[in-house]
Amino acid sequence: MNIDKEEVEHIAMLARLTIPEGEKEQFSEHLSQILTFVDQLREVDTEGVPQTSTIVTETNVLREDIPRDSFTVEQATANAPQSLDGFFLVPKIIADRD
């Protein structure tokens, strides 16, 4: 599968990445190679192979979830630059989309 320069630009825009003009062709080649390899993997017969496997024998290494007292709303918002009625106030960051 071939990825052209325009598709690289579209992917970069979706990922909010800036790719220098001189590197777009290189990214196009690399992404095309990756997708070609994925196509090869799709041809492999996986019939009878378990969906997942792991070499880790531990099932859950997290601590037990025990409820306990936490911060009050006042303590949690005490160092916030701005808060209102127990909520953090943050600046709007949604940009207009073209």
C-alpha positions in Angstrom: 0.0 0.0 0.0 1.4 3.4 -1.0 1.0 6.5 1.1 1.5 9.7 -0.9 2.7 13.1 0.3 -0.8 14.4 0.6 -1.8 11.6 2.9 1.3 12.2 5.0 0.3 15.8 5.4 -3.3 14.8 6.4 -2.0 12.3 9.0 0.4 15.0 10.3 -2.5 17.5 10.6 -4.6 14.9 12.5 -1.7 14.2 14.9 -1.0 17.9 15.2 2.6 17.3 13.9 4.7 19.6 11.8 6.8 17.7 9.3 9.4 19.6 7.4 8.8 19.6 3.6 12.0 17.7 3.0 11.0 14.8 5.3 7.5 14.2 3.9 8.8 11.9 1.2 10.7 9.9 3.7 7.7 9.6 5.9 5.7 8.5 2.9 8.1 5.7 2.2 8.3 4.6 5.8 4.5 4.5 6.3 4.1 2.6 3.0 6.7 0.0 4.1 4.9 -0.4 7.5 1.5 -0.9 5.8 3.0 -3.4 3.3 4.4 -5.4 6.3 1.0 -5.3 8.0 -0.6 -6.6 4.8 2.0 -9.5 4.9 1.0 -10.2 8.5 -2.7 -10.5 7.4 -1.7 -13.4 5.1 -0.4 -15.5 8.0 -2.7 -18.3 9.1 -3.5 -17.8 12.7 -6.1 -20.5 13.0 -5.9 -22.2 16.3 -3.6 -19.6 17.8 -4.9 -18.1 21.1 -5.9 -14.5 20.8 -3.7 -13.4 23.6 -0.7 -14.9 25.4 1.7 -13.6 28.0 4.8 -14.6 29.7 4.0 -12.8 32.9 2.6 -15.1 35.6 1.3 -12.3 37.9 -2.4 -11.6 37.5 -2.8 -8.5 39.5 0.2 -6.8 41.2 -1.8 -3.7 42.3 -2.7 -3.0 45.8 -6.1 -3.8 47.1 -8.6 -1.0 46.5 -9.6 0.1 50.0 -11.8 3.2 50.4 -10.2 5.9 52.6 -10.6 9.5 53.4 -9.4 11.9 50.7 -9.0 15.6 50.2 -12.0 17.9 50.8 -13.1 20.0 47.9 -11.6 23.0 49.7 -8.3 21.3 50.1 -8.2 20.1 46.5 -8.9 23.6 45.1 -6.8 25.5 47.6 -3.8 26.0 45.3 -5.8 26.3 42.1 -5.3 29.7 40.3 -9.1 29.9 39.9 -12.0 27.9 41.3 -15.7 28.4 41.5 -18.2 26.4 43.6 -15.7 23.6 44.1 -14.7 23.3 40.5 -11.4 24.2 38.8 -11.6 27.1 36.4 -9.4 26.7 33.3 -9.0 28.8 30.2 -10.9 27.8 27.1 -8.5 25.9 24.8 -10.7 24.8 22.0 -9.5 26.4 18.7 -11.7 27.2 15.7 -11.4 24.6 13.1 -11.1 25.5 9.4 
